[in-house]
Structure formats: structure tokens, C-alpha cells
Amino acid sequence: MSKKDKDQTIEKPQVQEDVNNTETASQEEELSVEEQLKEDLAKEKDKFMRLFAEFENYKKRTARERIDLFKTASEDLMLAMLPVLDDFERALLHIEDDKEAEELRKGVLLIYNKLLSTLEKKGLTKIEIQQGDPFNADDHEAITQIPAPSDDLKGKIIDVVEKGYKLGDKVIRFPKVVIGQ
């Protein structure tokens, strides 16, 4: 073997080794690019799923808010009408029961009943309380305390000054009461 042949044989394995190294590096590079793409895809899927879930929650929340708004949309109107209802009740208490006032009483009672039935159709209900019921700070608004006329009325409702009302399940005006001490 000549010296030239020896050099060529030595170079061939070295070239072969370089080619193998290059192929291995390119395969690793391809794998890393492929892995990178898979990671990017996984990140984008996760981002999409989170965005989709957030949008679904938004739709549910707005639907719930819309239902609540429809339920209590008339709350301001009801609150404005309650003093009128109170005035009718006071008028009925003070109209005298003589012959001349009988027609006036019938007219006022007719208008009062019509107003009350219209408001009840829209969801307004009275909170029923009576003298002698136990006082509960969560359900009643105490405006004053007076000495109880008897021992059994201590801590209980003596008088109802203003009636309370609910609109659906929501209390829009608590009853104002006088309690015994």
C-alpha cells in the first residue's frame, strides 16, 4: 500500500464519521423542532380551552344577571308606589263611617284594591306581622322602644307603624315596628 492509499483510507472513515455526526445532529435538530412544535401546539390548545371555558362562564353569568334584572326590574317602580299605597290605607282609616262619607269610602276602597291587586300581579307581597309577634332584627326595623304594657310583650312587637313588602323573594321594605322593653 502506498502512502497515498493509506491517507485515503484514513480520510474515508473520518469523512464517514463526519457524515454520521451531521446526520445525527440533523435528526436531533428535527426531533427538537418536532418536539418544539408539539409543545407549541399543546400550549395553544390549553390557551384555547381556557378561553373557551372563560367565554362559557361569561355567557352563564350574563344570562343569570339578565334573569335577576327581569325579576327586579320593577323594584324602583314598586318602591315609588309604596307611599301611595300607605296613603290609601291611612285615608281608609280616617274616612268617617257616616252616611255621606260611605260613597267616598267605597270609591277610595275600590281604587286601593285595584292598585293593590295590580302590584300583587307584578310580584309584590305584604310581609305579615302582628302585635305580639317576636321581634327579629333581621326581619323587622325597630323605630322605637316603649315600656311593655304587660310582661308577655317584652321583646315583642307592640305596634306596626309601616308595613313591609317583598318583591318576589327580595325584601324591598322592612316593616317598621315599635317593640316593648
C-alpha positions, 0 to 999 in steps of 0.5 A, a space after each residue: 500500500 502506498 502512502 497515498 492509499 493509506 491517507 485515503 483510507 484514513 480520510 474515508 472513515 473520518 469523512 464517514 464519521 463526519 457524515 454520521 455526526 451531521 446526520 445525527 445532529 440533523 435528526 436531533 435538530 428535527 426531533 427538537 423542532 418536532 418536539 418544539 412544535 408539539 409543545 407549541 401546539 399543546 400550549 395553544 390548545 390549553 390557551 384555547 380551552 381556557 378561553 373557551 371555558 372563560 367565554 362559557 362562564 361569561 355567557 352563564 353569568 350574563 344570562 343569570 344577571 339578565 334573569 335577576 334584572 327581569 325579576 327586579 326590574 320593577 323594584 324602583 317602580 314598586 318602591 315609588 308606589 309604596 307611599 301611595 299605597 300607605 296613603 290609601 290605607 291611612 285615608 281608609 282609616 280616617 274616612 268617617 263611617 257616616 252616611 255621606 262619607 260611605 260613597 267616598 269610602 267605597 270609591 277610595 276602597 275600590 281604587 286601593 284594591 285595584 292598585 293593590 291587586 295590580 302590584 300583587 300581579 307584578 310580584 309584590 307581597 305584604 310581609 305579615 306581622 302582628 302585635 305580639 309577634 317576636 321581634 327579629 332584627 333581621 326581619 323587622 326595623 325597630 323605630 322605637 322602644 316603649 315600656 311593655 304594657 304587660 310582661 308577655 310583650 317584652 321583646 315583642 312587637 307592640 305596634 306596626 307603624 309601616 308595613 313591609 313588602 317583598 318583591 318576589 323573594 327580595 325584601 324591598 321594605 322592612 316593616 317598621 315596628 315599635 317593640 316593648 322593653 
